[in-house]
Amino acid sequence: MEGTTGLLSAFQAWRKRPAVRLGITLAAVVVSALVQTYAIQVFVRPAGIISGGFTGLGMLVEQLGALKGINIPLQAVLLILNIPVALLCCKGISVRFTAVSLAQVALTSFFLQVCSFAPIFVEEFLNVIFGGVVMGASIVIALRGNASTGGTDFIALYVSNKTGRSIWSFVFMGNALMYCLYGVIFGWQFAGYSIIFQFISTRMISAFHHRYDLVTIQATTAKGPEVVEAYIGHFRHGISCVEAIGGYSKKKMYLLNTVISSYEVNDAVHVMHNADPHVIINVLKTEQFVGKFYRAPLE
């Protein structure tokens, strides 16, 4: 048990090294760009739909140009749309985060130019379903790697970082308006498919990206002061400690209570368990939190 705990501690320390974190981020950016390119070429274009966000807006511009006989490459539109928004939002997010996200956009543009993935399905609805899942996965990969796919992601993360609230639902509503325009010009069937595609993609993001979700950790331990010291040595969240009596053992115990971001839970449990291997921990979803809460900046 001690050997496993030691290996876990060493892994946690190794994972937090700046060079390792940067390597993970860059790997996520490359994989995300490749998966996004795959989704566009294999599912989105064959279904005659557009995706959400700036990618969808770029595809709309591309198709409008085609109606007028003008070749407007999606790759160029993605860069033109993303760079101004990135510059406006970079101070509210972080320069590093903005830079790696722009790298994701640039790589997607590059892969769209050099890669050629063949469609899998003939049925449009299958393309819509699988395309939504794969496109959502590409965004999740970037977000979990501490980057993004740019565009409305910049705006959504900027607002979320300022307010602590997720606005992916509002992003979906904005996309729905774009799809209405698409339906007026290119047909309502394709607009309807596009909305279903974006709904699936958004649900994928909501299911796997929980940076702004909060949880409550309740711990029972005989080593309250030690666990508290270990906790505040690793986190910038407050924690309360109340003396109690064990109902069965009749021994002095401590009840600890803290609210933490969901992505920090595993680290918090690990820290508490290191301070007291016999600690009892209960993790509860926090529906509403009132008060100051520290959020680590995007790096």
C-alpha positions, 0 to 999 in steps of 0.5 A, a space after each residue: 500500500 505504501 509503495 503504491 502511494 509513493 508511486 502515485 505521489 511521484 507520478 503526481 509530482 512528475 505530472 505537475 512539472 512545467 515541461 510535462 504539462 506543456 508536453 501534455 498540452 501540445 499533444 492534446 492540441 495536435 490530437 484535437 486538431 487531427 480529430 476535428 479535421 477527421 470529423 469535418 471531412 468524414 462526417 460533417 461535409 458528407 452530411 451537407 451540414 455545418 458545425 458550430 462556432 467559428 468553424 461552422 461560421 467559416 463553413 457557412 462563408 465557404 458555401 456562400 462564396 461557392 454560390 457566388 462562384 468565389 473560392 473561400 478556403 475554410 482554412 483561411 476563414 478560420 484564422 481570420 475569424 479566430 485571431 482578433 477574438 483571441 487578441 481581445 480575450 487573451 488578457 482575461 484568459 491567459 497568453 499561454 492558453 490563447 497561444 496553444 489554442 491558436 496553435 490548435 486552430 492553425 493545425 486544424 487549418 493545416 490538416 484540412 489542407 494536407 489530409 484527406 479522410 474518406 467518408 464512412 457512411 452514406 446515410 446522412 443521419 449516421 453522419 450527424 450522430 457520429 459527427 457530433 460525437 467525434 467533433 465534441 470529443 475533439 473539443 474535449 481533448 483540447 479542453 482537458 489538455 488545457 487548450 481549446 479549439 478557439 472561436 466561441 471557445 475563447 468567448 465561452 471560457 473568458 466569460 466562465 473564467 470571469 463569472 464561474 458559470 458555464 455558458 455552453 448552452 448560450 453558445 448552442 443558442 447562438 449556433 441555432 441562430 446561425 443554423 436558421 440562416 443556413 436553413 433559409 439559404 440551403 434548406 431546412 433539412 440540413 439546418 435541422 440536421 446541423 442543430 442535432 449535430 451541435 446538440 450532440 457535440 455540446 452534450 459531449 462537452 458538458 459530459 466530460 468537461 467539468 472545470 467549473 463544477 463544484 463539489 463538497 468534500 466531507 471528511 472524518 478523521 482522528 488527525 484533523 490538524 494534520 489533514 487540515 495542514 496538508 490540505 491548505 499546503 496544497 490548495 487555496 480553498 478554505 476548510 472548516 474543522 469541527 470536533 466530534 465524538 465517534 458514534 461507535 468508538 466514542 473517540 475524539 474525531 474531527 469533521 472537515 468540510 471544504 468546497 473544491 473544483 471537481 477537477 481537483 478532487 482526486 488530488 485533494 483525496 490523495 493529499 488527505 489520505 496521505 495525511 491520514 490513511 484511515 480518513 473517511 471521505 464523502 464527495 458531494 455535488 454542490 448545486 449552489 455556492 455563495 461566497 468567494 471561491 478561488 479559481 486557478 487561472 488557465 495556464 
